[in-house]
Structure formats: structure tokens, C-alpha cells
Amino acid sequence: MISVTGAFAVKRAPRLTEVTTPAHDRPSGSGIAFAAVAYVLWGFLPVLFFALRESSAVEIVAWRIVLSLVFCALLITVTRSWPKLVAILRDRRTMLALSLAAVFILVNWSVYVFASVSGHVVEASLGYFTNPIVTVLLGVIVLRERLRPLQWTALAVSAIAVLVIAIGYGSFPWIALTLAFSFGFYGLVKKRVGPTADAVSGLTIETAVLVPAAAVVLVVIAATSGLSFGQLGTGHALLTLSLGVATAVPLILFAAAARRLPLIYIGLAQYIAPILQLIVGVVVLHEAMPPERWVGFGVVWLALIILTVDMLRHANRQRGAALPEATGAP
């Protein structure tokens, strides 16, 4: 980060906005637009999966992997980024990290698609509401980070929320927690990779790692129950083919936003997706939302408010220190 000492070497007290929002940390309009569109697309992704519900969740995930790799390969060809990708392939540590990330994103995609086609979009949204809290928890457990008092408060409130939601659901909210933790571990691995692999190159390698298994799954489905692709009409086939675009485009937009925005704006923008998922689940797909679920969600939102307030205060004190990185994509 560029020092701002010289900028305020005049003999007057700087205004608060000058201190807390240096020029290089001010958000650009294009960055905000890219972030908003990325998270809106992620928010409406369950609609696409629900439209493909006549296919099994396993088949949808397999096609998503294969078609994402195809689309990313085309992007790399168009942008002439093959040398960059080859350099990553030669970096053993980065390859191991991306292979591990591929495992976590496979779990995340599988559970998310299952939730979307089986009437659990509301619970999926809960998982992504919980993700920032899980990210903080992983920082304590894995990275041995020290938490501030308000962060501990947010974790305690979130633990109460899990209990309230479990009682409200009548069962353990495994979909929400699996999504939150798989996403959290995915983000942790990607953070370790850092800038070594950009969004498109990273997704290309991750899907390439998973393609052999996806191909086997598609072959087995074709040999047993039969693939739904091409058997359920042109519309269904076109929607299936769109899975690669629907996966890669939000990631590219997010990467563009991350280069133009302070992380604090990215961190706040990540709430757009689960809010839209909740709306889709309740309004569009008519999933049940009894009072006890609203109470559980309310407790989660309280934890997020506490966490956000703490992060904003810390950002002001650190002149640009940000919220935990938005760590992945559904």
C-alpha cells in the first residue's frame, strides 16, 4: 500500500474522509458495477439449476465441470494467455494448492446444485450468509489469527443461530454448513495461492483436475439411466450448454471488480448473492419460510451486522484494511 504520509504534510488537520479514503482506495464506478453484476448473477444461479431439475444433480455438476473447462480454454485462447497457464502448470506448489481447491469446489458445487433442484435454496442462501463468519472461524483455527472482541461476539451469536435454525428445521442444517465450510476452505486455499493464478487460469486448472471424474460420471449415466442432455428438448439442451458461461462469467467480473475496489467493498457486496438466493427461494420457488426460520436467519443477520461493524471500524483505523476476502463463487 502506498504511504499517504506525504499527502497530509500540510499544517492543517485532515478531514476524516481524507484519512480513511486515500485516492488509491476509492472505489471506481466500473469496479462497483462489475462486483454488483457478478453477485447478482451468482444470486440468480439457482434459477438456472432449477430449470435443469429434470436432470440429476450429479449430471448437472458433471456438465458444469466439462463445459466450464471448454469455456475457459476458449477464453485463454482468445486472450492469448496460454503462456501464463503453462507457467502455473510448472509450479508444483501452486498446482497442488489448486488441486486441493478443486476438491473443495466440487463439494460446494455438488451440494449447491442438489439444494437448487431439491427445494433447499433458502438453506443454501443461509450457507452463503454464514460464509463470512466461517471465514473468520477458519482464520482462528487454521491460521491461528487473534480475534477482536466483536469478532468473538459474532462467532458466539452465529453458534446460537445454528442451534436456533437446527431446532426450526427439525434437523441439522447440513446443506448450509457444508456450503459455508467448503466455500471457506476453498477461499483459504485460494488465498494461499494468492496472485499466482488469476481467476480464469485458476478455474481452468481446477476444472481440468475434475474433468476425468466428470467424464466417467457422464459415461456411467449414459450407460445406465441415460443422459438427459439432448433428450428433453432444445431449451433444456441450450440451458445445459450455458453452464460453462454461467460459471465463468461471474468469476471474471469478480476478478475485474477486485482489481478496482478496496476489499471492504467486495466484502460488503458478497451479501448480494445470498439475499437474492433467499428471495428466489421464497418468492420464485415458494419454499416454506415459517416463523422459526425467520428467527434463525435474524440471528445470523445479527452476527453479520456485528462482524460488519467491527470490520468497518477496523478498516477506518487501518486506513484501508478490509473485510475478509470474498472467497469464491457458488
C-alpha positions in Angstrom: 0.0 0.0 0.0 1.3 3.4 -0.9 2.1 5.7 2.0 -0.1 8.7 2.5 2.2 10.5 4.9 3.4 12.9 2.2 -0.1 13.7 1.1 -1.0 15.1 4.5 2.2 17.0 5.3 0.4 20.3 5.3 -0.2 22.2 8.5 -3.9 21.6 9.0 -5.9 18.7 10.4 -7.0 16.5 7.5 -10.7 15.8 7.1 -11.8 12.3 8.1 -12.6 11.3 4.6 -9.1 12.2 3.5 -7.6 10.0 6.1 -9.8 7.0 5.7 -10.3 7.0 2.0 -7.0 7.6 0.2 -7.2 8.1 -3.5 -5.9 4.6 -4.4 -8.6 3.1 -2.1 -11.5 5.0 -3.5 -13.9 2.7 -5.4 -14.3 3.1 -9.1 -17.7 3.1 -10.7 -16.8 0.3 -13.1 -15.5 -1.8 -10.1 -18.8 -1.4 -8.3 -20.7 -2.3 -11.4 -18.6 -5.4 -12.0 -19.0 -6.6 -8.4 -22.7 -5.9 -8.4 -23.3 -7.8 -11.7 -21.1 -10.7 -10.5 -23.0 -11.2 -7.3 -26.4 -10.7 -9.0 -25.6 -13.5 -11.4 -24.5 -15.7 -8.5 -27.7 -14.8 -6.7 -29.9 -16.0 -9.6 -27.9 -19.1 -10.4 -30.4 -21.4 -8.5 -33.0 -20.4 -11.2 -30.8 -22.0 -13.9 -30.2 -25.2 -11.9 -33.9 -25.4 -11.0 -34.8 -25.1 -14.7 -32.5 -28.1 -15.3 -34.1 -30.1 -12.4 -35.2 -32.9 -14.8 -31.5 -33.8 -14.9 -30.0 -35.3 -11.8 -27.8 -33.0 -9.7 -24.8 -35.3 -10.5 -25.3 -34.9 -14.2 -25.6 -31.1 -13.9 -22.4 -30.9 -11.9 -20.6 -33.1 -14.4 -21.7 -30.9 -17.3 -20.8 -27.8 -15.3 -17.2 -29.0 -14.9 -16.8 -30.1 -18.5 -18.4 -27.0 -20.0 -16.6 -24.6 -17.7 -13.2 -26.1 -18.9 -14.3 -25.7 -22.5 -15.3 -22.1 -22.0 -12.2 -21.2 -20.0 -10.0 -22.8 -22.7 -11.7 -20.7 -25.3 -11.2 -17.5 -23.2 -7.5 -18.4 -22.7 -7.1 -18.9 -26.4 -8.8 -15.6 -27.3 -6.8 -13.6 -24.7 -3.6 -15.5 -25.6 -3.0 -16.5 -22.0 -1.6 -20.0 -22.6 2.0 -19.0 -21.6 0.6 -17.8 -18.2 -1.3 -21.1 -17.8 1.7 -23.2 -18.7 3.8 -21.3 -16.1 1.3 -22.2 -13.5 1.3 -25.8 -14.5 5.0 -25.9 -14.0 4.7 -24.5 -10.4 4.3 -27.7 -8.3 3.1 -25.9 -5.2 0.5 -23.9 -7.0 -0.7 -27.0 -8.8 -1.1 -28.9 -5.5 -3.0 -26.0 -4.0 -5.3 -25.7 -7.0 -5.9 -29.4 -7.0 -7.0 -29.2 -3.3 -9.1 -26.2 -4.2 -10.8 -28.3 -6.9 -11.9 -30.9 -4.3 -13.5 -28.2 -2.1 -15.2 -26.5 -5.1 -16.5 -29.9 -6.2 -18.1 -30.4 -2.8 -19.5 -26.9 -2.9 -21.0 -27.2 -6.4 -22.5 -30.6 -5.8 -24.3 -29.6 -2.6 -25.4 -26.2 -4.1 -26.8 -27.9 -7.2 -28.5 -30.5 -5.1 -30.1 -27.7 -2.9 -31.2 -25.8 -6.0 -33.0 -28.8 -7.6 -34.5 -30.3 -4.5 -36.2 -27.3 -2.9 -33.5 -26.1 -0.5 -32.5 -22.8 -2.0 -33.3 -21.0 1.2 -31.0 -23.2 3.2 -28.3 -22.7 0.5 -28.7 -18.9 1.0 -28.1 -19.5 4.7 -24.8 -21.2 3.8 -23.6 -18.1 2.0 -24.8 -15.8 4.7 -22.8 -17.9 7.1 -19.7 -18.0 5.0 -18.1 -14.7 6.3 -18.4 -16.0 9.8 -16.9 -19.3 8.8 -14.0 -17.5 7.2 -13.3 -15.7 10.5 -13.5 -19.1 12.3 -11.1 -20.7 9.9 -8.7 -17.8 10.5 -8.7 -18.7 14.2 -8.4 -22.5 13.8 -6.1 -22.8 10.7 -4.2 -19.5 10.6 -4.0 -19.0 14.4 -5.3 -15.5 14.0 -6.3 -13.4 17.1 -9.8 -12.1 17.0 -11.1 -8.8 18.3 -13.9 -8.8 20.9 -16.6 -8.0 18.4 -15.5 -10.9 16.2 -15.7 -13.3 19.1 -19.2 -11.9 19.8 -20.2 -12.5 16.1 -19.0 -16.1 16.4 -20.9 -16.7 19.6 -24.1 -15.2 18.1 -23.6 -17.4 15.0 -23.3 -20.5 17.2 -26.7 -19.6 18.7 -28.1 -19.1 15.2 -27.1 -22.7 14.2 -28.9 -24.0 17.3 -32.0 -22.0 16.6 -32.0 -23.0 12.9 -31.5 -26.7 13.8 -34.5 -26.5 16.1 -36.5 -24.6 13.5 -35.7 -27.0 10.7 -36.1 -30.0 12.9 -32.8 -31.3 11.6 -29.2 -30.3 11.4 -28.7 -27.7 8.7 -26.1 -29.8 6.8 -26.6 -28.1 3.4 -25.9 -24.6 4.8 -22.9 -25.6 6.9 -21.4 -27.8 4.1 -21.7 -24.9 1.7 -20.2 -22.4 4.2 -17.3 -24.6 5.2 -16.5 -25.9 1.7 -16.6 -22.3 0.4 -14.5 -21.2 3.4 -11.8 -23.8 2.8 -11.8 -23.1 -0.9 -11.2 -19.5 -0.2 -8.5 -20.3 2.3 -6.6 -22.4 -0.3 -7.1 -19.7 -3.0 -5.8 -17.1 -0.6 -2.6 -19.2 -0.1 -2.2 -19.3 -3.9 -2.6 -15.5 -4.0 -1.9 -13.7 -7.3 0.0 -16.7 -8.8 -3.2 -17.8 -10.5 -5.8 -15.4 -11.9 -9.5 -16.3 -11.8 -9.7 -17.8 -15.3 -6.4 -19.7 -15.1 -7.3 -21.0 -11.6 -10.8 -22.1 -12.7 -9.3 -23.8 -15.8 -6.9 -25.9 -13.8 -9.4 -26.7 -11.1 -12.0 -27.9 -13.7 -9.2 -29.8 -15.6 -8.4 -31.7 -12.4 -12.0 -32.6 -12.1 -12.8 -33.4 -15.7 -11.6 -37.1 -15.7 -14.1 -37.8 -12.8 -16.8 -35.8 -14.5 -16.3 -37.7 -17.8 -16.5 -41.0 -16.0 -19.8 -39.9 -14.3 -21.3 -38.9 -17.7 -20.3 -42.2 -19.3 -21.8 -44.2 -16.4 -25.0 -42.2 -16.6 -25.2 -42.7 -20.3 -24.7 -46.4 -20.0 -27.3 -46.8 -17.2 -30.2 -44.4 -16.9 -29.2 -42.3 -20.0 -28.1 -38.7 -20.2 -30.9 -36.1 -20.2 -28.9 -33.8 -22.5 -30.5 -33.8 -25.9 -33.5 -35.8 -24.7 -35.5 -33.1 -23.0 -35.9 -30.6 -25.9 -33.8 -27.8 -27.3 -34.4 -25.4 -24.5 -33.1 -27.8 -21.9 -30.0 -28.6 -24.1 -29.3 -24.8 -24.5 -29.6 -24.3 -20.8 -27.2 -27.1 -20.2 -24.7 -25.6 -22.6 -24.9 -22.3 -20.8 -23.5 -23.9 -17.6 -19.9 -23.1 -18.6 -20.7 -19.4 -19.3 -22.8 -19.1 -16.1 -19.9 -20.4 -14.1 -17.0 -18.4 -15.6 -18.6 -15.0 -16.4 -19.3 -14.0 -12.8 -15.8 -15.1 -11.8 -14.3 -12.9 -14.5 -16.4 -10.0 -13.4 -15.5 -10.6 -9.8 -11.8 -10.6 -10.7 -12.2 -7.3 -12.6 -14.0 -5.8 -9.6 -11.3 -7.0 -7.2 -8.7 -5.1 -9.2 -10.7 -1.9 -9.0 -12.1 -1.9 -5.5 -10.8 -2.0 -1.9 -11.6 -5.4 -0.4 -14.0 -3.8 2.0 -16.4 -3.1 -0.8 -16.0 -6.6 -2.2 -16.7 -7.9 1.3 -19.9 -6.0 1.6 -21.0 -6.8 -1.9 -20.9 -10.5 -1.2 -24.1 -10.2 0.8 -26.0 -9.5 -2.5 -25.9 -13.1 -3.6 -27.5 -14.8 -0.6 -30.1 -12.0 -0.3 -31.1 -12.8 -3.9 -31.0 -16.5 -3.3 -33.3 -16.1 -0.3 -35.7 -14.1 -2.5 -35.6 -16.7 -5.2 -36.2 -19.5 -2.8 -39.2 -17.8 -1.0 -40.8 -15.7 -3.8 -40.0 -17.6 -7.0 -39.7 -21.2 -5.9 -42.2 -20.9 -3.0 -40.1 -22.7 -0.4 -41.5 -22.7 3.1 -40.3 -20.0 5.4 -42.1 -20.5 8.8 -41.5 -18.0 11.7 -38.8 -20.1 13.3 -36.7 -20.0 10.2 -37.1 -16.2 10.1 -35.9 -16.1 13.7 -32.8 -18.2 12.8 -32.0 -16.0 9.8 -32.5 -13.0 12.0 -29.9 -14.3 14.5 -27.4 -14.9 11.6 -28.0 -11.4 10.3 -27.3 -10.0 13.8 -24.0 -11.8 13.8 -23.2 -10.4 10.3 -24.1 -6.9 11.4 -21.7 -7.2 14.4 -19.0 -8.6 12.1 -19.5 -5.9 9.5 -19.5 -3.1 12.1 -16.2 -4.5 13.5 -14.7 -4.7 10.1 -15.7 -1.1 9.2 -14.2 0.2 12.4 -11.0 -1.7 11.9 -10.8 -0.5 8.3 -11.1 3.1 9.4 -8.4 2.5 12.0 -6.1 0.8 9.5 -6.8 3.3 6.6 -7.9 0.7 4.2 -7.7 -2.6 6.0 -10.6 -4.6 4.6 -13.2 -7.3 5.3 -12.2 -10.9 4.9 -11.8 -11.6 1.2 -14.9 -12.8 -0.7 -13.6 -16.3 -1.1 -15.1 -18.0 -4.0 -18.2 -18.5 -6.1 -21.2 -20.8 -5.9 
